[in-house]
């Protein structure tokens, strides 16, 4: 099975100002580190705040309603 490594990301959840970063790799290719990720239509950020998710849903609804 061939993996598309461009679809794999890493995110570190922490309330610290400077969280510990670790480089994960698959097949000797480092995975991209991101600060937000969309999983099952729920947007997560490194602080586990829902502010980004609320903005995402609001903008998505506004686009459908043509605002």
Secondary structure, DSSP 8 states (H G I E B T S, - for coil): ----GGG-EE----SSSS------EETTEE-EE-SEEEETTEEEETT--SHHHHHHHHHHHHHHTT-
